[in-house]
Amino acid sequence: MKELLRTNDPTIIPFATMLLEAEGIEAFAVDVHTSGMGFVPQRLMVRDKDHFMARAIMRDNNVPLES
């Protein structure tokens, strides 16, 4: 698994997950429960083989990969 993105914005992870699943890429959100305090970012992970395509999907949809 590779980290695709890391964010403190609670709206980005569900949006990115939806975009990836629409393209058949499985994504897994981590640190969801610890991020409620605001200083621990959530991370979205994808399989190594899907990482390149997932980054392209994020870029095409203006999803910030570093926030």
Gaussian input, Z-matrix of N, CA and C with variables (Angstrom, degrees):
# hf/3-21g

backbone

0 1
 N
 C     1     B1
 C     2     B2     1     A1
 N     3     B3     2     A2     1     D1
 C     4     B4     3     A3     2     D2
 C     5     B5     4     A4     3     D3
 N     6     B6     5     A5     4     D4
 C     7     B7     6     A6     5     D5
 C     8     B8     7     A7     6     D6
 N     9     B9     8     A8     7     D7
 C    10    B10     9     A9     8     D8
 C    11    B11    10    A10     9     D9
 N    12    B12    11    A11    10    D10
 C    13    B13    12    A12    11    D11
 C    14    B14    13    A13    12    D12
 N    15    B15    14    A14    13    D13
 C    16    B16    15    A15    14    D14
 C    17    B17    16    A16    15    D15
 N    18    B18    17    A17    16    D16
 C    19    B19    18    A18    17    D17
 C    20    B20    19    A19    18    D18
 N    21    B21    20    A20    19    D19
 C    22    B22    21    A21    20    D20
 C    23    B23    22    A22    21    D21
 N    24    B24    23    A23    22    D22
 C    25    B25    24    A24    23    D23
 C    26    B26    25    A25    24    D24
 N    27    B27    26    A26    25    D25
 C    28    B28    27    A27    26    D26
 C    29    B29    28    A28    27    D27
 N    30    B30    29    A29    28    D28
 C    31    B31    30    A30    29    D29
 C    32    B32    31    A31    30    D30
 N    33    B33    32    A32    31    D31
 C    34    B34    33    A33    32    D32
 C    35    B35    34    A34    33    D33
 N    36    B36    35    A35    34    D34
 C    37    B37    36    A36    35    D35
 C    38    B38    37    A37    36    D36
 N    39    B39    38    A38    37    D37
 C    40    B40    39    A39    38    D38
 C    41    B41    40    A40    39    D39
 N    42    B42    41    A41    40    D40
 C    43    B43    42    A42    41    D41
 C    44    B44    43    A43    42    D42
 N    45    B45    44    A44    43    D43
 C    46    B46    45    A45    44    D44
 C    47    B47    46    A46    45    D45
 N    48    B48    47    A47    46    D46
 C    49    B49    48    A48    47    D47
 C    50    B50    49    A49    48    D48
 N    51    B51    50    A50    49    D49
 C    52    B52    51    A51    50    D50
 C    53    B53    52    A52    51    D51
 N    54    B54    53    A53    52    D52
 C    55    B55    54    A54    53    D53
 C    56    B56    55    A55    54    D54
 N    57    B57    56    A56    55    D55
 C    58    B58    57    A57    56    D56
 C    59    B59    58    A58    57    D57
 N    60    B60    59    A59    58    D58
 C    61    B61    60    A60    59    D59
 C    62    B62    61    A61    60    D60
 N    63    B63    62    A62    61    D61
 C    64    B64    63    A63    62    D62
 C    65    B65    64    A64    63    D63
 N    66    B66    65    A65    64    D64
 C    67    B67    66    A66    65    D65
 C    68    B68    67    A67    66    D66
 N    69    B69    68    A68    67    D67
 C    70    B70    69    A69    68    D68
 C    71    B71    70    A70    69    D69
 N    72    B72    71    A71    70    D70
 C    73    B73    72    A72    71    D71
 C    74    B74    73    A73    72    D72
 N    75    B75    74    A74    73    D73
 C    76    B76    75    A75    74    D74
 C    77    B77    76    A76    75    D75
 N    78    B78    77    A77    76    D76
 C    79    B79    78    A78    77    D77
 C    80    B80    79    A79    78    D78
 N    81    B81    80    A80    79    D79
 C    82    B82    81    A81    80    D80
 C    83    B83    82    A82    81    D81
 N    84    B84    83    A83    82    D82
 C    85    B85    84    A84    83    D83
 C    86    B86    85    A85    84    D84
 N    87    B87    86    A86    85    D85
 C    88    B88    87    A87    86    D86
 C    89    B89    88    A88    87    D87
 N    90    B90    89    A89    88    D88
 C    91    B91    90    A90    89    D89
 C    92    B92    91    A91    90    D90
 N    93    B93    92    A92    91    D91
 C    94    B94    93    A93    92    D92
 C    95    B95    94    A94    93    D93
 N    96    B96    95    A95    94    D94
 C    97    B97    96    A96    95    D95
 C    98    B98    97    A97    96    D96
 N    99    B99    98    A98    97    D97
 C   100   B100    99    A99    98    D98
 C   101   B101   100   A100    99    D99
 N   102   B102   101   A101   100   D100
 C   103   B103   102   A102   101   D101
 C   104   B104   103   A103   102   D102
 N   105   B105   104   A104   103   D103
 C   106   B106   105   A105   104   D104
 C   107   B107   106   A106   105   D105
 N   108   B108   107   A107   106   D106
 C   109   B109   108   A108   107   D107
 C   110   B110   109   A109   108   D108
 N   111   B111   110   A110   109   D109
 C   112   B112   111   A111   110   D110
 C   113   B113   112   A112   111   D111
 N   114   B114   113   A113   112   D112
 C   115   B115   114   A114   113   D113
 C   116   B116   115   A115   114   D114
 N   117   B117   116   A116   115   D115
 C   118   B118   117   A117   116   D116
 C   119   B119   118   A118   117   D117
 N   120   B120   119   A119   118   D118
 C   121   B121   120   A120   119   D119
 C   122   B122   121   A121   120   D120
 N   123   B123   122   A122   121   D121
 C   124   B124   123   A123   122   D122
 C   125   B125   124   A124   123   D123
 N   126   B126   125   A125   124   D124
 C   127   B127   126   A126   125   D125
 C   128   B128   127   A127   126   D126
 N   129   B129   128   A128   127   D127
 C   130   B130   129   A129   128   D128
 C   131   B131   130   A130   129   D129
 N   132   B132   131   A131   130   D130
 C   133   B133   132   A132   131   D131
 C   134   B134   133   A133   132   D132
 N   135   B135   134   A134   133   D133
 C   136   B136   135   A135   134   D134
 C   137   B137   136   A136   135   D135
 N   138   B138   137   A137   136   D136
 C   139   B139   138   A138   137   D137
 C   140   B140   139   A139   138   D138
 N   141   B141   140   A140   139   D139
 C   142   B142   141   A141   140   D140
 C   143   B143   142   A142   141   D141
 N   144   B144   143   A143   142   D142
 C   145   B145   144   A144   143   D143
 C   146   B146   145   A145   144   D144
 N   147   B147   146   A146   145   D145
 C   148   B148   147   A147   146   D146
 C   149   B149   148   A148   147   D147
 N   150   B150   149   A149   148   D148
 C   151   B151   150   A150   149   D149
 C   152   B152   151   A151   150   D150
 N   153   B153   152   A152   151   D151
 C   154   B154   153   A153   152   D152
 C   155   B155   154   A154   153   D153
 N   156   B156   155   A155   154   D154
 C   157   B157   156   A156   155   D155
 C   158   B158   157   A157   156   D156
 N   159   B159   158   A158   157   D157
 C   160   B160   159   A159   158   D158
 C   161   B161   160   A160   159   D159
 N   162   B162   161   A161   160   D160
 C   163   B163   162   A162   161   D161
 C   164   B164   163   A163   162   D162
 N   165   B165   164   A164   163   D163
 C   166   B166   165   A165   164   D164
 C   167   B167   166   A166   165   D165
 N   168   B168   167   A167   166   D166
 C   169   B169   168   A168   167   D167
 C   170   B170   169   A169   168   D168
 N   171   B171   170   A170   169   D169
 C   172   B172   171   A171   170   D170
 C   173   B173   172   A172   171   D171
 N   174   B174   173   A173   172   D172
 C   175   B175   174   A174   173   D173
 C   176   B176   175   A175   174   D174
 N   177   B177   176   A176   175   D175
 C   178   B178   177   A177   176   D176
 C   179   B179   178   A178   177   D177
 N   180   B180   179   A179   178   D178
 C   181   B181   180   A180   179   D179
 C   182   B182   181   A181   180   D180
 N   183   B183   182   A182   181   D181
 C   184   B184   183   A183   182   D182
 C   185   B185   184   A184   183   D183
 N   186   B186   185   A185   184   D184
 C   187   B187   186   A186   185   D185
 C   188   B188   187   A187   186   D186
 N   189   B189   188   A188   187   D187
 C   190   B190   189   A189   188   D188
 C   191   B191   190   A190   189   D189
 N   192   B192   191   A191   190   D190
 C   193   B193   192   A192   191   D191
 C   194   B194   193   A193   192   D192
 N   195   B195   194   A194   193   D193
 C   196   B196   195   A195   194   D194
 C   197   B197   196   A196   195   D195
 N   198   B198   197   A197   196   D196
 C   199   B199   198   A198   197   D197
 C   200   B200   199   A199   198   D198

   B1=1.4482
   B2=1.5260
   B3=1.3252
   B4=1.4617
   B5=1.5265
   B6=1.3260
   B7=1.4536
   B8=1.5236
   B9=1.3174
   B10=1.4571
   B11=1.5211
   B12=1.3322
   B13=1.4567
   B14=1.5140
   B15=1.3317
   B16=1.4595
   B17=1.5261
   B18=1.3351
   B19=1.4631
   B20=1.5213
   B21=1.3156
   B22=1.4633
   B23=1.5275
   B24=1.3292
   B25=1.4612
   B26=1.5293
   B27=1.3312
   B28=1.4706
   B29=1.5290
   B30=1.3318
   B31=1.4668
   B32=1.5289
   B33=1.3122
   B34=1.4653
   B35=1.5227
   B36=1.3249
   B37=1.4686
   B38=1.5408
   B39=1.3393
   B40=1.4762
   B41=1.5294
   B42=1.3281
   B43=1.4625
   B44=1.5230
   B45=1.3294
   B46=1.4641
   B47=1.5267
   B48=1.3166
   B49=1.4663
   B50=1.5237
   B51=1.3315
   B52=1.4574
   B53=1.5268
   B54=1.3350
   B55=1.4617
   B56=1.5315
   B57=1.3181
   B58=1.4633
   B59=1.5274
   B60=1.3266
   B61=1.4642
   B62=1.5244
   B63=1.3303
   B64=1.4684
   B65=1.5296
   B66=1.3254
   B67=1.4669
   B68=1.5261
   B69=1.3293
   B70=1.4544
   B71=1.5264
   B72=1.3220
   B73=1.4663
   B74=1.5223
   B75=1.3142
   B76=1.4534
   B77=1.5268
   B78=1.3273
   B79=1.4636
   B80=1.5200
   B81=1.3275
   B82=1.4523
   B83=1.5256
   B84=1.3386
   B85=1.4630
   B86=1.5299
   B87=1.3201
   B88=1.4612
   B89=1.5257
   B90=1.3124
   B91=1.4676
   B92=1.5208
   B93=1.3151
   B94=1.4572
   B95=1.5269
   B96=1.3115
   B97=1.4572
   B98=1.5267
   B99=1.3048
   B100=1.4642
   B101=1.5121
   B102=1.3106
   B103=1.4611
   B104=1.5230
   B105=1.3236
   B106=1.4557
   B107=1.5156
   B108=1.3154
   B109=1.4587
   B110=1.5202
   B111=1.3225
   B112=1.4456
   B113=1.5141
   B114=1.3100
   B115=1.4635
   B116=1.5200
   B117=1.3229
   B118=1.4632
   B119=1.5248
   B120=1.3196
   B121=1.4695
   B122=1.5256
   B123=1.3182
   B124=1.4566
   B125=1.5217
   B126=1.3266
   B127=1.4598
   B128=1.5133
   B129=1.3199
   B130=1.4520
   B131=1.5199
   B132=1.3170
   B133=1.4568
   B134=1.5303
   B135=1.3323
   B136=1.4648
   B137=1.5388
   B138=1.3037
   B139=1.4740
   B140=1.5245
   B141=1.3188
   B142=1.4650
   B143=1.5257
   B144=1.3221
   B145=1.4693
   B146=1.5287
   B147=1.3425
   B148=1.4637
   B149=1.5296
   B150=1.3185
   B151=1.4611
   B152=1.5366
   B153=1.3122
   B154=1.4687
   B155=1.5224
   B156=1.3244
   B157=1.4629
   B158=1.5297
   B159=1.3185
   B160=1.4686
   B161=1.5265
   B162=1.3323
   B163=1.4672
   B164=1.5315
   B165=1.3099
   B166=1.4683
   B167=1.5248
   B168=1.3163
   B169=1.4700
   B170=1.5304
   B171=1.3158
   B172=1.4664
   B173=1.5299
   B174=1.3059
   B175=1.4679
   B176=1.5330
   B177=1.3280
   B178=1.4613
   B179=1.5296
   B180=1.3428
   B181=1.4616
   B182=1.5304
   B183=1.3335
   B184=1.4694
   B185=1.5157
   B186=1.3333
   B187=1.4647
   B188=1.5142
   B189=1.3350
   B190=1.4711
   B191=1.5341
   B192=1.3029
   B193=1.4582
   B194=1.5276
   B195=1.3002
   B196=1.4707
   B197=1.5150
   B198=1.3351
   B199=1.4659
   B200=1.5093
   A1=108.85
   A2=114.78
   A3=121.24
   A4=109.11
   A5=114.81
   A6=119.76
   A7=109.26
   A8=115.62
   A9=120.92
   A10=110.50
   A11=115.58
   A12=118.53
   A13=110.44
   A14=114.09
   A15=123.08
   A16=106.49
   A17=116.93
   A18=119.47
   A19=111.96
   A20=115.56
   A21=122.34
   A22=111.08
   A23=116.89
   A24=122.04
   A25=108.76
   A26=118.16
   A27=120.48
   A28=114.45
   A29=118.36
   A30=120.03
   A31=112.99
   A32=117.71
   A33=120.28
   A34=112.38
   A35=117.82
   A36=120.87
   A37=111.36
   A38=119.90
   A39=118.30
   A40=113.33
   A41=116.93
   A42=120.48
   A43=110.98
   A44=116.52
   A45=121.02
   A46=110.81
   A47=116.70
   A48=120.74
   A49=110.54
   A50=116.65
   A51=121.05
   A52=111.31
   A53=116.55
   A54=120.20
   A55=111.18
   A56=116.21
   A57=120.54
   A58=111.42
   A59=116.89
   A60=119.82
   A61=111.31
   A62=117.45
   A63=120.76
   A64=111.09
   A65=116.71
   A66=122.32
   A67=112.19
   A68=117.11
   A69=121.08
   A70=114.48
   A71=116.84
   A72=121.29
   A73=108.71
   A74=115.78
   A75=121.25
   A76=109.67
   A77=116.44
   A78=121.96
   A79=109.38
   A80=115.97
   A81=121.34
   A82=109.07
   A83=117.03
   A84=121.85
   A85=109.46
   A86=116.26
   A87=121.30
   A88=109.24
   A89=115.44
   A90=123.79
   A91=112.04
   A92=118.01
   A93=121.48
   A94=111.03
   A95=117.74
   A96=120.53
   A97=112.77
   A98=118.16
   A99=120.46
   A100=112.19
   A101=118.00
   A102=120.47
   A103=112.74
   A104=118.50
   A105=121.37
   A106=113.86
   A107=117.40
   A108=120.61
   A109=112.18
   A110=118.29
   A111=121.47
   A112=115.89
   A113=118.51
   A114=118.71
   A115=113.00
   A116=117.86
   A117=121.71
   A118=107.14
   A119=117.98
   A120=119.17
   A121=112.44
   A122=115.12
   A123=121.65
   A124=107.63
   A125=115.96
   A126=120.65
   A127=109.41
   A128=115.79
   A129=122.08
   A130=107.80
   A131=115.30
   A132=122.16
   A133=109.92
   A134=115.27
   A135=121.87
   A136=108.28
   A137=115.70
   A138=119.59
   A139=109.68
   A140=115.60
   A141=121.02
   A142=111.35
   A143=116.57
   A144=120.35
   A145=112.90
   A146=117.51
   A147=121.48
   A148=112.97
   A149=117.99
   A150=121.82
   A151=112.38
   A152=117.80
   A153=120.73
   A154=111.22
   A155=116.82
   A156=121.23
   A157=110.56
   A158=117.28
   A159=121.01
   A160=110.81
   A161=117.56
   A162=120.58
   A163=110.49
   A164=116.54
   A165=120.50
   A166=110.78
   A167=117.30
   A168=121.39
   A169=110.10
   A170=117.11
   A171=120.95
   A172=110.18
   A173=116.44
   A174=121.48
   A175=110.61
   A176=117.60
   A177=121.90
   A178=112.52
   A179=116.34
   A180=120.92
   A181=112.67
   A182=115.82
   A183=122.46
   A184=113.99
   A185=116.26
   A186=120.56
   A187=107.49
   A188=117.67
   A189=119.74
   A190=110.89
   A191=116.04
   A192=119.95
   A193=111.51
   A194=117.85
   A195=121.71
   A196=107.36
   A197=116.82
   A198=118.72
   A199=110.65
   D1=141.94
   D2=176.75
   D3=-123.72
   D4=146.62
   D5=176.03
   D6=-74.91
   D7=126.92
   D8=177.70
   D9=-92.73
   D10=-46.53
   D11=179.08
   D12=-151.84
   D13=161.08
   D14=-179.84
   D15=-138.61
   D16=130.21
   D17=-175.36
   D18=-155.13
   D19=154.39
   D20=171.21
   D21=-97.93
   D22=-6.25
   D23=179.66
   D24=-81.51
   D25=114.29
   D26=-175.50
   D27=-69.61
   D28=-8.39
   D29=-178.77
   D30=-92.02
   D31=-18.82
   D32=-174.28
   D33=-74.05
   D34=-42.14
   D35=-177.09
   D36=-59.55
   D37=-50.73
   D38=178.69
   D39=-62.34
   D40=-38.22
   D41=179.18
   D42=-64.68
   D43=-46.80
   D44=179.55
   D45=-63.84
   D46=-40.03
   D47=179.02
   D48=-61.69
   D49=-42.90
   D50=178.88
   D51=-62.48
   D52=-43.24
   D53=178.71
   D54=-61.24
   D55=-44.41
   D56=-178.22
   D57=-67.34
   D58=-44.36
   D59=-179.53
   D60=-63.77
   D61=-32.21
   D62=177.39
   D63=-64.48
   D64=-24.87
   D65=178.77
   D66=-98.92
   D67=5.83
   D68=177.60
   D69=81.46
   D70=19.75
   D71=178.99
   D72=-104.65
   D73=122.69
   D74=179.60
   D75=-79.33
   D76=132.41
   D77=179.55
   D78=-126.40
   D79=151.29
   D80=-178.15
   D81=-133.01
   D82=119.48
   D83=178.90
   D84=-85.21
   D85=133.26
   D86=176.96
   D87=-123.37
   D88=160.06
   D89=-179.32
   D90=66.41
   D91=22.81
   D92=-177.49
   D93=-66.66
   D94=-42.45
   D95=-176.30
   D96=-78.69
   D97=-26.94
   D98=179.50
   D99=-86.11
   D100=-10.55
   D101=-176.76
   D102=-85.26
   D103=-2.42
   D104=-178.66
   D105=-61.98
   D106=-22.39
   D107=179.40
   D108=-80.64
   D109=-13.83
   D110=175.25
   D111=94.20
   D112=-15.96
   D113=-178.73
   D114=-104.27
   D115=-5.23
   D116=174.52
   D117=-109.17
   D118=111.88
   D119=-177.51
   D120=-72.23
   D121=152.01
   D122=172.09
   D123=-81.18
   D124=151.18
   D125=177.61
   D126=-125.90
   D127=148.27
   D128=175.86
   D129=-117.49
   D130=124.07
   D131=-176.56
   D132=-110.87
   D133=146.91
   D134=174.87
   D135=-134.70
   D136=164.32
   D137=176.89
   D138=-64.89
   D139=150.17
   D140=179.57
   D141=-52.67
   D142=-44.36
   D143=-176.17
   D144=-69.02
   D145=-18.87
   D146=-179.04
   D147=-98.78
   D148=-5.68
   D149=-171.64
   D150=-60.19
   D151=-47.33
   D152=-178.48
   D153=-59.67
   D154=-48.63
   D155=-179.01
   D156=-66.23
   D157=-38.72
   D158=179.61
   D159=-63.24
   D160=-40.66
   D161=177.19
   D162=-62.76
   D163=-40.28
   D164=178.91
   D165=-64.08
   D166=-40.92
   D167=178.64
   D168=-63.62
   D169=-42.79
   D170=178.62
   D171=-63.24
   D172=-44.97
   D173=-179.88
   D174=-62.44
   D175=-43.70
   D176=-179.12
   D177=-64.79
   D178=-24.64
   D179=-178.16
   D180=-107.35
   D181=15.81
   D182=176.99
   D183=56.33
   D184=35.29
   D185=175.50
   D186=-88.33
   D187=121.39
   D188=-178.47
   D189=-67.76
   D190=125.43
   D191=179.57
   D192=-84.85
   D193=-15.67
   D194=177.30
   D195=-130.57
   D196=106.81
   D197=177.49
   D198=-144.05

